[in-house]
Amino acid sequence: MAHPSMLRKLVARYEELAAHGAESVDPKIVRQREDTAYTLCVSTGTRDIRDALRVARHAIAAAGEPAAVSAASASA
């Protein structure tokens, strides 16, 4: 499993991309969202993004990491 701080950044990135909407027609946004979802799934040992987000959030909370991260620090 990835380090909780990395999971926190991945969750923030996925949420940022998902905020563009599931129906985004921009192929760049769609690809980035798919790539981030895949990375979250691999990092958490899951196959579904909903499960990956649940596992990642649990790992973040268990490690005492802050739940939220700014978009600027997520890309650092």
Backbone hydrogen bonds, N-H to C=O, Kabsch-Sander energy under -0.5 kcal/mol:
donor,donor_aa,acceptor,acceptor_aa,energy
2,A,43,S,-1.3
6,M,3,H,-0.8
7,L,3,H,-2.4
8,R,4,P,-2.6
9,K,5,S,-1.7
10,L,6,M,-2.5
11,V,7,L,-2.9
12,A,8,R,-2.2
13,R,9,K,-2.5
14,Y,10,L,-2.8
15,E,11,V,-2.7
16,E,12,A,-2.3
17,L,13,R,-2.4
18,A,14,Y,-2.9
19,A,15,E,-1.5
20,H,17,L,-1.3
21,G,18,A,-2.0
24,S,21,G,-1.5
30,V,26,D,-2.3
31,R,27,P,-2.4
32,Q,28,K,-2.3
33,R,29,I,-2.6
34,E,30,V,-2.4
35,D,31,R,-2.8
36,T,32,Q,-2.5
37,A,33,R,-2.5
38,Y,34,E,-2.5
39,T,35,D,-2.4
40,L,36,T,-2.5
41,C,37,A,-2.5
42,V,38,Y,-2.7
43,S,39,T,-2.6
44,T,40,L,-1.4
45,G,41,C,-1.0
46,T,41,C,-2.3
52,A,48,D,-2.7
53,L,49,I,-2.8
54,R,50,R,-2.0
55,V,51,D,-2.9
56,A,52,A,-2.8
57,R,53,L,-2.6
58,H,54,R,-2.1
59,A,55,V,-2.5
60,I,56,A,-2.5
61,A,57,R,-2.4
62,A,58,H,-2.7
63,A,59,A,-1.5
64,G,61,A,-1.2
65,E,60,I,-2.1
74,A,70,S,-1.8
75,S,71,A,-1.2
76,A,73,S,-0.5
